[in-house]
């Protein structure tokens, strides 16, 4: 007879998960591991698609990986969600350089 394991509760809220994903993505990005940064950022966007910082993080990683169209789309998404945000100037500058 099998033992039943107790149900596991979610250990993180979606907001906490996104914050962790972004922090880990930044860690990888700063160390030059753009694929890992890209994947963690992609997870963050899936979890919270209306949080601008997830799009900025994904855009940066996509740009480093030469995924130009995706980088443009993500920078644009960031600017749409947060036109006056902390990274708005950087996103605008990146968009201009990608054209």
Buried (B, 14 or more C-beta within 10 A) or exposed (E): EEEEEEEEEEEEEEEEBBBBBBEBBBEBBEEEBBEBBBBBBBBBBEBBEEBBBBBBBBBBBBBBBEBEEBBBBBBBBBBEBBEEBEBBEBBBEBBEEEE
